[in-house]
Amino acid sequence: MKKWLWLTTISIVLISVFSVMELGPKYFGKSYLETADFKEEYRYFVDRLIVTELDPPEAETEFPVTMEEIEEYRTRYGTLAEQIQSIQDQYNPDIEYARENDNDSLVEILSEERDSKIQAIRDNFADDDTVREKILEDKQRAAKVAVNGIMNEQGSFNAQSPYYVYDLTNIETGENFKKGDLSNRAFFEKKYSNAAPLQFNGEELFYSNYNNTEMMIPVSNAEFKGVVQIDRSLLAASDRGAAIVGHEYIKNTLYLLGALAIAGIVLLFTKLKFEQAAFLKMPLYRKWTEWPLEVKLGLFAVTILFALPYGVATSLGVMEYTFYDGLTSFVWNTLKNFVLNTIVLALLILQGIWLYTYYNKSDKLVADFKRSYIQRSLQMSRYAFLKKSIGVQMLILLVVIFFWGAGTMLLFIFPAVVLVWVPATLLIGLPVLLFMMKRFGYLNVLMDSTKAIADGSLNEQIPVKGKSPLAHHAIQLNRLKEGVRQSVSEQAKSERLKTELITNVSHDLRTPLTSIITYTDLMKSPELSAEDRLMYADILDRKSQRLKTLIEDLFEVSKMASGNMELHRQRVDFTQLTTQAFAEHAEDISSSGLDFRISTPEQPVYIMADGQKWWRVLDNLILNAIKYALPGTRVFATLKERDGQAEFIMKNVTRFELGENTDELFERFKRGDVARQTEGSGLGLAIAQSIVDLHGGAMKIEVDGDLFKVTVSLNSL
């Protein structure tokens, strides 16, 4: 509560001080008769009194006429030839028409008028005195009109000043002028004597004749003595009486405001000291800090507008001009405006405290500015010229619209502008408008196409029109659409392969597991012979080893796919490694019924590789050939070095039909034996592929009918 009392007090003090400083010099220690308003009013009254009643101006019979005026009058409507031609053009058509209709009397009249005007024009150019007389007549006529106008003001002048009475005498002529009765108790009295006479203090009167030339009318230089008074009773009955009473109202109000200012200042220095923390604990302050910077500054600016130039100035104006409606109206309007201005000024001071406290450190101001709408708009406006052609087109459109609008407004003010406006509209405005409408139409097409892509429509091609940035955008959208379409296709393929993977894993794991469970149950039989028990134990051992191999291969593939496999690279002789791999599988090759033809170079082929992992690649390829090559056929294995690459190639005739999609052979648990009747985990080629990729090599499979070919390459040393 104390903080609101402080705000109210400081607002009252500021308004009171401002009011006293603004109006005090005008009212303090002065009666109404001492004010500048009354002095100006009285000066105007006596000047108009002299002009309209005491010594009105008279139209002189002689006025000076200069040669410049004669020449201007003579050539006002053009040269002699031009003026004569103008008169002939004016009358000749009517004369010809009357002659064609045999109206001789009308022909005669029109001809006389024409010839008379032409002769008058010739006289103007022939004699200066003729022109001088015409100008003098115009000036005398204009002077009479001007004097009559001054005399006509007499009635309105008396109505405006009904409370003045006077008794004045022309010192030179002795003529007396009197209005009303002089009083011993006049509200105002001014005496004039021979030593200090009443005379005209204004400027000379200027009037314009009908030809728009200024003409000076001399005013009175007469002097008057006597008395001018303001009758108290007549003044009370007029509006000016209310002004005099209002002067006292305002003066007393200013005294009251001065007292309020002094009392407020005393309170502010004794009982109501400023406590900044109290204003920062207000709930409204916490909400105010969350407002955008534009709202804070905008509200502050609006409050300033109402509190200072509009609020206080209006309050002072109301104080000076509401006394015409009486004391009650004056008090009510003054008090109402004072209270409203106090509230608005208190809000202004409160916002000033908040702004100063919150932004006294520049970091908060910078942070709020960065989050402001103005800053965001400025940031985004930079992108208007990201594509220069679009930015230039935007500027051209804005300039054309601006000048088009300005030209349309000028068309209503100056109709002649239509001569420029119509061609500019047809040649510039409409073409630019149609061009931009075409651009925006194409933009809408691109937006609809983008929405279609988002909704899943990937088949329809977006039209590419021209070479504008929008056309390039359409090209990019088409590329994006094609990429999305391929991505969707790959995703569908991935989902299919994932389903097959789960199916194959389940099948390959379930087969040995089922056998283990079955033979385990059989071994529980007490009637089982020792021979059968050994046979079942052998089967369990083989199935367990099979299950172990499947699980190990699966873990190994997963480990390599996740990138957690570590390689221990060293210099390896690829030729020797190949020879050892085939030697270890010599027994399997011999029993497979296949004819292996192995070709290796005589000199070593060195590679940087993890020998154990790279041996696994060869092992998987050899086993793959033994399992899936057609019995009785030849298998060709070749190692060679070419163009800095060590290449290992194996070719065989497949036992099973593979189809055309060789990429699927690299998938996990994918076998050439679709029926999955052969031994194997289906992970051999996937493991080999992963190991080759980890080494930075390449592995490629080619199928030509039943001919299967796999090529492994790696940089040689």
C-alpha positions in Angstrom: 0.0 0.0 0.0 2.9 2.4 0.8 4.3 2.0 -2.7 1.0 3.1 -4.3 0.9 6.1 -1.9 4.4 7.0 -2.9 3.4 6.8 -6.6 0.3 8.9 -6.0 2.2 11.5 -4.1 5.1 11.9 -6.6 2.5 12.1 -9.4 0.6 14.9 -7.6 3.8 16.7 -6.9 4.9 16.6 -10.6 1.5 17.6 -12.0 1.2 20.4 -9.4 4.7 21.7 -10.1 4.2 21.6 -13.8 0.9 23.4 -13.6 2.2 26.1 -11.3 5.3 26.7 -13.5 3.2 26.7 -16.7 0.3 28.9 -15.6 1.7 30.7 -12.5 3.4 33.6 -14.3 0.2 34.3 -16.1 -2.1 34.3 -13.0 -0.1 34.8 -9.8 -0.3 38.4 -8.4 -2.3 39.6 -11.4 -5.9 40.8 -11.8 -7.7 40.1 -15.0 -6.9 43.6 -16.2 -3.2 43.0 -15.9 -3.2 39.9 -18.1 -1.9 39.7 -21.7 -5.3 38.5 -22.8 -7.1 41.6 -21.7 -4.4 44.0 -23.0 -4.6 42.3 -26.5 -8.4 42.5 -26.3 -8.4 46.3 -25.4 -5.9 47.1 -28.2 -8.0 45.3 -30.7 -11.1 47.1 -29.4 -9.8 50.7 -29.8 -8.3 50.0 -33.2 -11.5 48.7 -34.6 -13.4 51.5 -32.8 -11.4 54.1 -34.7 -11.7 52.2 -38.1 -15.4 51.5 -37.9 -16.8 54.5 -36.0 -14.5 57.3 -35.0 -12.7 57.9 -38.3 -13.6 55.3 -41.0 -11.3 55.3 -44.1 -12.5 56.9 -47.3 -11.9 55.8 -50.8 -9.5 58.3 -52.4 -10.2 59.6 -55.9 -6.6 59.4 -57.0 -4.4 56.4 -56.9 -0.9 56.1 -58.4 -0.6 53.9 -61.5 2.8 52.6 -62.5 4.1 51.6 -65.9 4.4 48.0 -64.6 0.7 48.0 -63.8 -0.1 49.4 -67.3 2.0 46.7 -69.1 0.5 43.9 -66.9 -3.0 45.2 -67.7 -2.2 45.4 -71.4 -0.7 41.9 -71.8 -2.8 40.1 -69.2 -4.5 38.0 -71.8 -1.6 37.7 -74.3 -0.2 39.8 -77.1 -2.2 42.1 -79.4 -2.5 39.4 -82.1 -3.4 36.7 -79.6 -6.1 38.8 -78.0 -7.6 39.8 -81.4 -7.5 36.2 -82.5 -9.3 35.1 -79.3 -12.1 37.6 -79.9 -12.5 36.5 -83.5 -12.6 32.8 -82.5 -15.3 33.7 -79.9 -17.6 35.6 -82.3 -17.0 34.3 -85.9 -18.7 30.9 -85.4 -21.9 32.6 -84.1 -21.7 35.2 -86.9 -21.4 32.5 -89.6 -24.3 30.5 -88.1 -26.5 33.7 -88.1 -25.5 34.4 -91.7 -26.4 30.9 -92.8 -29.8 31.3 -91.2 -30.3 34.7 -92.9 -30.5 36.5 -89.6 -29.0 39.8 -90.7 -29.9 41.7 -87.6 -28.0 39.2 -85.3 -25.1 39.3 -87.7 -24.9 43.0 -87.4 -25.1 43.0 -83.6 -22.4 40.3 -83.2 -20.2 42.0 -85.7 -20.5 45.4 -83.8 -19.7 43.7 -80.5 -16.7 41.9 -82.0 -15.3 45.1 -83.7 -15.9 47.1 -80.5 -13.9 44.7 -78.3 -11.1 44.5 -80.9 -10.9 48.3 -81.1 -10.7 48.4 -77.3 -7.8 46.0 -77.4 -6.1 48.1 -80.1 -6.6 51.2 -77.9 -5.0 49.5 -74.9 -1.8 48.8 -77.0 -1.9 52.3 -78.7 -2.2 54.7 -75.7 -0.9 54.5 -72.1 -3.4 57.1 -70.9 -6.3 55.0 -71.9 -5.0 52.0 -69.9 -4.1 54.3 -67.0 -7.7 55.5 -66.8 -9.1 52.0 -66.8 -6.8 50.9 -64.0 -7.7 54.0 -62.0 -11.4 53.2 -62.4 -10.7 49.6 -61.1 -8.8 50.8 -58.1 -11.5 53.4 -57.2 -14.2 50.7 -57.5 -12.2 48.3 -55.4 -11.6 51.0 -52.7 -15.3 51.7 -52.5 -16.0 48.0 -52.0 -13.3 47.8 -49.3 -14.6 50.8 -47.4 -18.2 49.5 -47.5 -16.9 46.2 -46.1 -15.2 48.0 -43.2 -18.4 49.9 -42.5 -20.4 46.7 -42.6 -18.3 45.4 -39.7 -19.7 48.0 -37.3 -22.7 45.9 -36.3 -20.6 42.8 -35.5 -18.0 44.9 -33.7 -20.6 46.4 -31.3 -22.0 42.9 -30.7 -18.6 41.6 -29.7 -17.9 44.3 -27.2 -21.3 45.3 -25.6 -19.8 46.2 -22.2 -17.6 49.0 -23.4 -18.8 52.6 -23.0 -16.9 55.8 -24.0 -17.0 59.5 -24.4 -14.4 60.6 -27.0 -13.7 63.9 -28.9 -11.7 64.4 -32.1 -9.0 66.8 -31.0 -8.7 68.4 -34.5 -12.3 68.7 -35.5 -14.0 68.7 -32.1 -16.5 66.1 -33.2 -17.8 64.1 -30.2 -18.5 60.3 -30.1 -20.4 58.8 -27.2 -21.8 55.3 -26.3 -23.5 54.5 -23.0 -23.2 56.3 -19.7 -19.9 56.7 -17.9 -19.8 55.5 -14.2 -17.9 56.2 -11.1 -17.6 52.5 -10.3 -16.5 51.2 -13.7 -14.7 47.8 -13.8 -12.1 49.4 -16.1 -11.3 53.0 -17.1 -8.8 54.5 -19.5 -8.4 58.3 -19.9 -6.9 60.1 -22.9 -5.8 63.7 -23.2 -4.2 66.1 -25.6 -0.8 65.0 -24.3 -1.6 61.3 -24.4 -4.4 60.9 -27.1 -6.1 57.8 -28.4 -4.9 57.0 -31.9 -4.8 54.0 -34.3 -1.9 51.7 -33.4 -2.5 48.9 -35.9 -1.0 48.4 -39.4 -2.3 50.0 -42.6 -5.2 48.1 -44.2 -4.6 46.1 -47.3 -7.4 44.9 -49.6 -7.4 43.1 -53.0 -9.4 44.3 -56.0 -11.2 41.9 -58.4 -8.0 41.5 -60.4 -6.2 40.0 -57.4 -3.8 42.9 -56.9 -3.1 44.2 -53.4 -4.1 47.8 -52.7 -3.3 49.8 -49.6 -6.1 51.9 -48.0 -4.8 54.6 -45.7 -6.1 54.5 -42.1 -6.9 57.2 -39.7 -4.2 59.4 -38.2 -6.8 61.3 -36.1 -6.2 61.8 -32.3 -8.9 61.6 -29.6 -9.3 62.6 -26.0 -11.8 61.4 -23.4 -12.6 58.3 -21.5 -13.1 54.6 -22.3 -14.7 52.4 -19.6 -16.0 48.8 -19.1 -19.4 49.0 -17.5 -19.5 46.5 -14.5 -23.2 45.6 -15.0 -22.9 45.1 -18.7 -19.7 43.0 -18.2 -21.4 40.7 -15.7 -24.1 39.9 -18.3 -21.6 39.0 -21.0 -19.3 36.0 -21.7 -16.3 38.1 -20.7 -17.7 38.3 -17.2 -17.4 34.6 -17.0 -13.8 34.9 -18.1 -13.0 37.3 -15.4 -14.5 35.0 -12.7 -12.7 32.1 -14.3 -9.4 34.0 -13.9 -10.0 34.0 -10.2 -10.9 30.3 -10.2 -7.7 29.3 -11.9 -5.6 31.6 -9.7 -7.0 30.0 -6.5 -6.6 26.5 -8.0 -3.0 27.2 -8.7 -2.5 28.3 -5.1 -4.0 25.0 -4.0 -1.8 23.0 -6.4 1.3 24.9 -5.0 0.3 23.9 -1.5 -0.2 20.3 -2.6 3.2 20.3 -4.2 4.9 21.6 -1.0 3.0 19.1 1.2 3.9 16.2 -1.2 7.6 17.1 -1.2 7.6 17.2 2.6 6.0 13.7 2.7 8.4 12.3 0.2 11.4 13.4 2.2 10.0 12.3 5.6 7.3 9.6 5.6 7.3 8.2 2.1 10.8 7.5 1.2 11.5 5.6 -2.0 12.0 1.8 -1.6 12.9 0.2 -4.9 12.6 -3.4 -3.6 8.9 -2.9 -2.8 8.1 -2.3 -6.5 10.0 -5.4 -7.6 7.9 -7.7 -5.3 4.7 -6.8 -7.0 3.0 -9.8 -8.7 2.4 -7.7 -11.8 6.2 -7.1 -12.1 6.9 -10.8 -12.5 4.3 -11.0 -15.3 5.7 -7.8 -16.8 9.2 -9.2 -17.1 7.8 -12.0 -19.3 6.3 -9.7 -21.8 8.0 -9.1 -25.1 10.3 -6.1 -25.4 8.0 -4.4 -28.0 5.0 -4.6 -25.5 7.0 -3.1 -22.7 8.4 -0.2 -24.7 5.1 0.3 -26.6 3.1 0.5 -23.4 5.6 2.9 -21.9 5.5 5.1 -25.0 1.6 5.2 -24.9 1.7 6.1 -21.2 4.2 8.9 -21.9 1.9 10.2 -24.7 -1.2 10.3 -22.4 0.7 11.5 -19.3 2.7 14.4 -20.7 1.9 16.1 -24.0 -1.7 15.0 -24.1 -2.7 14.5 -20.5 -1.1 17.4 -18.7 -1.6 19.8 -21.6 -5.2 18.9 -21.9 -5.7 19.2 -18.2 -4.3 22.8 -18.3 -6.5 23.6 -21.2 -9.6 22.3 -19.4 -8.6 24.4 -16.4 -8.5 27.6 -18.5 -11.7 27.1 -20.6 -14.3 25.3 -18.5 -15.1 28.2 -16.3 -17.7 29.4 -18.8 -20.1 26.7 -17.5 -19.9 27.9 -13.9 -18.0 26.9 -10.8 -19.5 23.4 -10.5 -18.4 22.5 -14.0 -15.0 24.0 -13.5 -14.3 22.1 -10.3 -15.7 18.8 -11.7 -13.7 18.9 -14.9 -10.5 20.1 -13.3 -10.7 17.4 -10.5 -11.6 14.7 -13.0 -8.6 15.5 -15.3 -6.3 15.9 -12.3 -7.2 12.4 -11.0 -6.9 10.8 -14.4 -3.5 12.4 -15.0 -2.3 11.4 -11.6 -3.2 7.7 -12.3 -1.5 7.8 -15.8 1.6 9.5 -14.5 1.8 7.0 -11.6 1.7 4.2 -14.1 4.4 6.0 -16.2 6.7 6.3 -13.1 6.1 2.7 -12.2 7.1 1.5 -15.7 10.1 3.7 -15.6 11.2 2.1 -12.3 10.7 -1.4 -13.7 12.5 -0.6 -17.0 15.5 1.0 -15.2 15.8 -1.8 -12.7 15.3 -4.7 -15.2 17.5 -3.3 -17.9 20.2 -1.6 -15.9 22.5 -4.4 -17.1 22.8 -4.6 -20.9 22.8 -8.4 -21.0 19.1 -8.5 -20.2 18.3 -5.9 -22.8 20.4 -7.7 -25.4 18.7 -11.0 -24.5 15.2 -9.5 -24.8 16.1 -7.8 -28.0 17.2 -11.1 -29.5 13.9 -12.7 -28.5 11.8 -9.7 -29.8 9.6 -9.7 -32.8 11.7 -6.9 -34.3 14.9 -8.9 -34.1 13.2 -12.0 -35.5 11.9 -9.9 -38.3 15.3 -8.4 -39.0 16.8 -11.9 -39.0 14.3 -13.2 -41.4 14.5 -10.2 -43.6 18.1 -11.1 -44.3 16.9 -14.2 -46.1 14.8 -12.1 -48.5 17.9 -11.8 -50.6 19.2 -15.3 -50.1 18.0 -15.7 -53.7 18.9 -12.3 -55.2 16.4 -12.6 -58.0 13.5 -13.1 -55.6 14.7 -10.2 -53.4 15.0 -7.9 -56.5 11.5 -8.9 -57.7 10.1 -8.2 -54.3 11.6 -4.7 -54.2 10.4 -4.0 -57.8 6.9 -5.0 -56.8 7.0 -2.8 -53.6 8.2 0.2 -55.6 5.6 -0.3 -58.4 2.8 -0.6 -55.8 4.0 2.4 -53.9 4.2 4.7 -56.9 1.0 3.2 -58.4 -0.8 4.0 -55.1 0.7 7.5 -54.9 -0.3 8.2 -58.5 -3.8 7.0 -57.9 -4.1 9.4 -54.9 -2.7 12.3 -57.0 -5.3 11.4 -59.7 -8.0 12.6 -57.3 -6.1 15.8 -56.5 -4.7 16.7 -59.9 -6.9 15.1 -62.7 -4.2 16.0 -65.3 -2.1 13.2 -63.8 -4.3 10.8 -65.7 -2.1 11.5 -68.8 0.8 9.8 -67.0 -1.2 7.4 -64.8 -2.9 5.5 -67.6 0.2 4.7 -69.7 2.1 3.8 -66.5 -0.7 1.5 -65.4 -0.9 -0.2 -68.8 2.9 -0.5 -69.5 4.3 -1.0 -66.0 1.7 -1.6 -63.3 -0.5 -4.3 -64.9 2.5 -6.2 -66.4 4.3 -6.3 -63.1 1.1 -7.3 -61.3 0.4 -10.1 -63.8 4.0 -11.2 -63.6 4.0 -11.4 -59.8 0.5 -13.1 -59.8 2.0 -15.7 -62.1 5.0 -16.2 -59.7 2.6 -16.5 -56.7 0.4 -19.0 -58.7 3.5 -21.1 -59.4 4.5 -20.9 -55.7 1.0 -22.1 -54.7 1.5 -25.1 -57.1 4.8 -25.9 -55.4 3.2 -25.6 -52.0 0.3 -28.0 -53.0 2.9 -30.4 -54.4 4.9 -30.3 -51.2 1.7 -31.1 -49.2 1.0 -34.0 -51.6 4.5 -35.3 -50.9 3.9 -35.0 -47.2 0.6 -36.9 -47.6 2.4 -39.8 -49.4 1.7 -39.0 -53.1 5.1 -39.8 -54.7 4.2 -40.6 -58.3 3.1 -37.3 -59.9 6.0 -35.2 -61.2 6.1 -31.5 -60.2 6.1 -29.2 -63.3 9.3 -27.2 -63.9 8.6 -23.9 -65.6 11.4 -21.6 -66.7 14.8 -21.0 -64.9 13.6 -19.0 -61.9 14.5 -19.9 -58.3 11.0 -21.4 -58.0 11.8 -23.6 -61.0 15.1 -24.7 -59.3 13.0 -25.4 -56.2 10.6 -27.5 -58.2 13.7 -29.6 -59.4 14.8 -30.1 -55.9 11.3 -31.1 -54.8 11.3 -33.7 -57.6 14.7 -35.0 -56.4 13.3 -35.1 -52.9 10.2 -36.9 -54.1 12.4 -39.5 -55.9 14.5 -39.9 -52.8 11.5 -40.4 -50.6 10.0 -42.9 -53.1 13.3 -44.9 -53.1 13.5 -44.6 -49.3 9.9 -46.0 -49.0 10.9 -48.8 -51.4 14.0 -49.6 -49.4 12.0 -49.4 -46.2 9.5 -51.9 -47.6 12.3 -54.1 -48.7 13.9 -53.8 -45.3 10.7 -54.8 -43.6 10.4 -57.8 -45.9 14.0 -58.9 -45.2 13.5 -58.3 -41.5 10.5 -60.7 -41.5 12.5 -63.2 -43.5 15.4 -62.8 -41.0 13.1 -63.5 -38.1 11.6 -66.5 -39.8 15.0 -67.9 -40.9 16.6 -67.4 -37.4 13.6 -69.1 -35.8 13.8 -72.0 -38.2 17.6 -72.5 -38.0 17.7 -72.2 -34.2 14.6 -74.4 -33.7 15.9 -77.3 -35.8 18.9 -78.3 -33.6 17.1 -77.3 -30.5 14.2 -79.6 -31.3 16.6 -82.4 -31.9 18.3 -81.8 -28.6 15.1 -81.8 -26.7 13.9 -84.9 -28.5 17.0 -87.0 -27.9 17.3 -85.8 -24.4 13.9 -87.2 -23.7 14.8 -90.4 -25.4 18.0 -90.8 -23.2 15.8 -90.6 -20.1 14.3 -94.0 -21.0 15.7 -96.7 -18.6 15.3 -99.4 -21.2 17.7 -97.6 -23.6 20.6 -99.8 -24.6 24.2 -98.6 -24.2 24.7 -98.6 -28.0 21.6 -96.4 -28.6 22.6 -94.1 -25.7 26.0 -93.5 -27.3 24.4 -92.9 -30.7 22.0 -90.4 -29.1 24.8 -88.7 -27.2 26.7 -88.3 -30.5 23.6 -86.8 -32.1 23.2 -84.4 -29.1 26.8 -83.4 -29.4 26.5 -82.6 -33.1 23.2 -80.7 -32.7 24.7 -78.7 -29.7 27.8 -77.8 -31.8 25.4 -76.8 -34.6 23.4 -74.6 -32.2 26.6 -73.1 -30.8 27.9 -72.3 -34.3 24.7 -70.5 -35.2 24.7 -68.4 -32.0 28.4 -67.5 -32.3 27.9 -66.5 -36.0 24.9 -64.5 -35.1 26.8 -62.6 -32.3 29.7 -62.1 -34.6 27.6 -60.6 -37.3 25.8 -58.3 -34.8 29.1 -57.2 -33.3 30.6 -56.3 -36.7 27.4 -54.5 -37.8 27.5 -52.4 -34.6 31.1 -51.4 -35.3 32.5 -52.9 -32.1 34.8 -55.4 -33.9 38.5 -54.5 -33.4 41.0 -55.2 -36.1 44.7 -56.1 -35.4 46.2 -55.2 -38.8 49.6 -56.5 -39.8 51.5 -57.3 -43.0 49.9 -60.6 -44.3 51.0 -62.7 -47.3 47.7 -63.2 -49.0 49.2 -66.0 -51.2 50.3 -68.1 -48.3 47.0 -67.5 -46.4 45.0 -68.7 -49.4 47.2 -71.9 -49.7 46.8 -72.7 -46.0 43.0 -72.2 -46.1 42.6 -74.7 -49.0 44.9 -77.1 -47.3 42.9 -77.1 -44.1 39.7 -78.0 -46.1 41.5 -80.6 -48.3 39.5 -83.5 -46.6 36.2 -81.7 -47.1 37.1 -80.8 -50.7 38.0 -84.4 -51.4 34.7 -85.8 -50.0 32.6 -83.1 -51.7 32.9 -84.6 -55.2 34.0 -81.2 -56.5 37.1 -80.4 -58.7 38.8 -77.4 -57.2 41.2 -75.5 -59.6 43.4 -73.2 -57.5 45.6 -70.5 -59.1 47.9 -68.3 -57.0 50.9 -66.2 -58.1 54.4 -67.4 -57.6 55.5 -64.2 -55.7 53.9 -63.1 -52.5 50.9 -60.7 -52.5 51.0 -58.6 -49.3 48.1 -56.8 -47.7 47.5 -54.9 -44.4 44.8 -57.0 -42.6 43.9 -58.8 -39.5 45.1 -62.3 -40.5 42.6 -64.2 -38.3 39.6 -62.2 -39.6 40.8 -62.4 -43.2 41.3 -66.2 -42.9 37.6 -66.3 -41.8 36.7 -64.6 -45.1 38.4 -67.3 -47.1 37.1 -70.1 -44.9 33.5 -68.9 -45.4 33.9 -68.7 -49.2 35.4 -72.2 -49.4 32.7 -73.7 -47.2 30.0 -71.8 -49.2 31.4 -73.4 -52.4 31.5 -76.9 -50.9 27.9 -76.6 -49.7 26.2 -75.0 -52.6 28.3 -76.0 -55.7 26.8 -78.6 -58.0 28.5 -82.0 -57.3 30.7 -83.2 -60.1 31.6 -79.7 -61.3 34.7 -77.6 -61.1 35.3 -74.7 -58.7 37.8 -72.1 -59.8 39.7 -70.1 -57.1 42.1 -67.4 -58.4 44.4 -64.9 -56.5 46.1 -62.2 -58.5 47.4 -58.6 -58.1 46.2 -55.9 -60.5 46.5 -52.1 -60.4 47.5 -52.0 -56.7 44.7 -54.4 -55.7 44.8 -57.9 -54.4 41.9 -59.9 -55.9 40.6 -63.3 -54.8 38.0 -64.7 -57.2 35.9 -67.9 -56.8 33.6 -69.3 -59.5 31.4 -72.4 -59.4 28.2 -73.8 -60.8 25.4 -73.5 -58.2 23.4 -76.5 -57.0 20.3 -74.3 -56.5 18.7 -71.6 -58.6 19.7 -68.2 -57.2 17.7 -65.8 -59.3 18.8 -62.3 -60.4 18.9 -60.4 -57.0 22.4 -61.2 -55.8 22.3 -58.5 -53.2 20.0 -60.6 -51.0 22.8 -63.3 -50.8 24.6 -60.9 -48.4 21.6 -60.7 -46.1 21.8 -62.6 -42.8 20.4 -66.1 -42.8 19.9 -66.0 -46.6 20.8 -69.3 -48.3 21.0 -70.4 -51.9 19.0 -73.4 -50.6 15.6 -71.9 -50.2 14.2 -75.1 -48.6 17.0 -74.9 -46.0 17.9 -78.6 -46.2 21.6 -78.1 -46.3 23.9 -77.5 -43.4 24.9 -73.9 -42.8 23.8 -70.8 -40.8 23.2 -68.6 -43.8 25.6 -66.1 -42.3 28.7 -67.0 -44.2 28.6 -64.4 -46.9 27.2 -61.8 -44.5 30.2 -62.3 -42.2 32.6 -62.2 -45.0 31.0 -59.0 -46.3 31.3 -57.4 -42.9 34.9 -58.3 -42.5 35.8 -57.0 -46.0 34.0 -53.7 -45.3 35.8 -53.3 -42.0 39.1 -53.6 -43.9 38.0 -51.0 -46.4 37.9 -53.6 -49.2 35.2 -54.6 -51.6 33.2 -57.8 -52.1 31.1 -58.4 -55.3 28.8 -61.3 -56.3 27.9 -62.0 -59.9 25.4 -64.6 -61.2 25.2 -65.6 -64.8 22.6 -68.3 -65.1 23.9 -71.1 -62.7 27.4 -69.6 -62.7 28.2 -68.1 -59.3 31.2 -65.7 -59.0 32.4 -63.8 -56.0 35.3 -61.3 -56.0 37.1 -60.0 -53.0 39.5 -57.1 -53.4 41.8 -55.2 -51.0 44.7 -52.7 -51.4 48.0 -54.5 -51.8 51.3 -53.3 -50.4 
